[in-house]
Amino acid sequence: MKQTYLFWDLDGTLTDSGPGIINSVKYTLQKMGKEIPAEEVLRKFIGPPLSYSFQEYSGMSEGEAQLGVQTYREYYAETGLFENRVYEGIEPALKKFQELGKKLVVATSKPEKFSVRIIRHFGLDVYFTMIAGSSMDESRNTKEAVIRYAVQQLGIEEPQDVIMIGDREYDVQGAKQCGIDCVGVLWGYGSEEELKAAGAVAVAEKPEHLFKLIG
C-alpha cells in the first residue's frame, strides 16, 4: 500500500477516550431518568454516532436521542473531553509517517469542534494536515460523510491515494462506502474478528506495526 493520505480515527485509535465517553453517557442517562446499562454495553457507545447509540443501546426514540446528545455535551464539553489519553506509540508513529512524507488527517465522527480541542490539548496538531469531524447539528455525523468531506476539502481525486486507520467496523464500513481501504487496529475498542468481518484489508496489533502495512 503506497497511499499518500493517512486518515486516522480519533476515539480508540489515536486516544483512549473511553472513560470520558462512558462518564458522559452515564451523566446523560442519569439526568434523563434512564437505566445505566452494564459496562460492556456502555463500551459500545465508543465509536458510533451518539444519536444512533442512544436509540440502539438505551431504547430512546429519535427525539429523545437528540435530547440525549445535547445533555451528553453538557458534561463532555467541560470534563469528559479530557478524561482521555494518547495511546503509547502513537506520537512516534505520527512523527515517522510525517517524516516519510505522508499527509495525516483526523477523520472522526466526533464533533469537529471537540476533536480540534483534543488534538491540540495533546500537542498532536503539529502532525495533521486537517482535523475533520462531524458537525454539531449532526448533518455530517457518519464516518462515510466525514471521509467524503475530508476528501473534498483536500481536493483528493483518487480514493486509492487514501488509507483509513481505525479500531471499529464503522471505520472500515465508512471507508468502503467511499471506495477507500481500511487498516484495523487492535489497541482500541474493536476486535480482530469485528474488523476482518467488516472488510479491513489488514490488522495491526501495535502502532509500530503500521509501517509494515502502509508503504
Secondary structure as UniProt FT lines:
FT   STRAND          5..8
FT   TURN            12..14
FT   STRAND          15..16
FT   HELIX           18..31
FT   TURN            32..33
FT   HELIX           39..42
FT   HELIX           43..45
FT   HELIX           50..58
FT   HELIX           62..76
FT   TURN            77..79
FT   HELIX           80..82
FT   STRAND          85..86
FT   TURN            88..89
FT   HELIX           90..99
FT   TURN            100..101
FT   STRAND          103..111
FT   HELIX           112..121
FT   TURN            122..123
FT   HELIX           125..127
FT   STRAND          128..134
FT   TURN            136..137
FT   HELIX           143..154
FT   HELIX           159..161
FT   STRAND          162..166
FT   HELIX           169..177
FT   TURN            178..179
FT   STRAND          181..185
FT   HELIX           192..198
FT   STRAND          202..204
FT   HELIX           207..209
FT   HELIX           210..213
//
